[in-house]
Amino acid sequence: MVAILSAVVLAAVAVFAAGRELLAPHALDQDVYLGVVGAGVEGHLFGTDQLGRDILQLSLAGARSALAGPIVVAVGSMVIGVLLGTFAGYRGGIVDMLAGRYADLLLALPSVLLAIVVAGLVGRGYWVTVAVLIVLFSPSDVRLVRGAVMEQTPRPYIESAKILGIRPTRIMFRHIAPNIVPIVVANLLLNVAFALVALSSLSYLGLGVPPGAPDWGRQLADGRALLGDNPLAAVVPGVLIILTATAVNLLGDWLSELLDRRVVAR
């Protein structure tokens, strides 16, 4: 039941993200004469912000940046993690040492602070922030995949594959990789939730999307000054962040358990 509800929430967010132009065509329309109004006033269900923009439409439009960036971050960091972690866990030696030092170096750095510094130096673009987070998220994926591969490597089916003369790359990606899919999927979805919160935090600080763009983190920042006049300007995007991140985590747990059972059945 929980997994179904999580899937429904994420499906709704995905529909909002994909159909932003159809579902929220007037999200960025401003009415400075109207200004800030409360919920239900002038036909605005959740009121408006200081520029007279409808909070509901602005929140629906913000679903695109809430999904696109976190998914790219999670997939990008997992690709790095699978490649480096698989080679490090199976090959060992110098490859393992280099991958370990890479992970140790990045894990020793304060990720959010480093993202702020890099985004401030290179530029405050949304995709610059995404690229920085891909690198910063990858060390945990490298370590996770490396440990999973090392756990699989001594097993009899891998020893049999070696005796048969199967190429190492085929052993790694054809025989070992399918058995670590549950771990990869669970961590991938966990990273989506973490990336959503991280990107929203950076947008809140002014380092994500440009001013005026539909984004839940940016809405939270803009809504601080409106808590007295229209608190929903900050409450709605905050609730959406929490709901989406929670739904991703719960769906990840369910998928991990499902895939675990299938791996065991094999």
Stockholm file with secondary structure:
# STOCKHOLM 1.0

chainA/1-266         MVAILSAVVLAAVAVFAAGRELLAPHALDQDVYLGVVGAGVEGHLFGTDQLGRDILQLSLAGARSALAGPIVVAVGSMVIGVLLGTFAGYRGGIVDMLAGRYADLLLALPSVLLAIVVAGLVGRGYWVTVAVLIVLFSPSDVRLVRGAVMEQTPRPYIESAKILGIRPTRIMFRHIAPNIVPIVVANLLLNVAFALVALSSLSYLGLGVPPGAPDWGRQLADGRALLGDNPLAAVVPGVLIILTATAVNLLGDWLSELLDRRVVAR
#=GR chainA/1-266 SS CHHHHHHHHHHHHHHHHHTHHHHCTTTTCCCTTTCCCCTTBTTBTTCBCTTCCBHHHHHHHTHHHHHHHHHHHHHHHHHHHHHHHHHHHHHCHHHHHHHHHHHHHHHTSCHHHHHHHHHHHHCCCHHHHHHHHHHHHHHHHHHHHHHHHHHHTTSHHHHHHHHTTCCHHHIIIIIIGGGGHHHHHHHHHHHHHHHHHHHHHHHHTTSSSCTTSCCHHHHHHHHGGGTTTCTHHHHHHHHHHHHHHHHHHHHHHHHHHHHHHHHHHC
#=GC SS_cons         CHHHHHHHHHHHHHHHHHTHHHHCTTTTCCCTTTCCCCTTBTTBTTCBCTTCCBHHHHHHHTHHHHHHHHHHHHHHHHHHHHHHHHHHHHHCHHHHHHHHHHHHHHHTSCHHHHHHHHHHHHCCCHHHHHHHHHHHHHHHHHHHHHHHHHHHTTSHHHHHHHHTTCCHHHIIIIIIGGGGHHHHHHHHHHHHHHHHHHHHHHHHTTSSSCTTSCCHHHHHHHHGGGTTTCTHHHHHHHHHHHHHHHHHHHHHHHHHHHHHHHHHHC
//
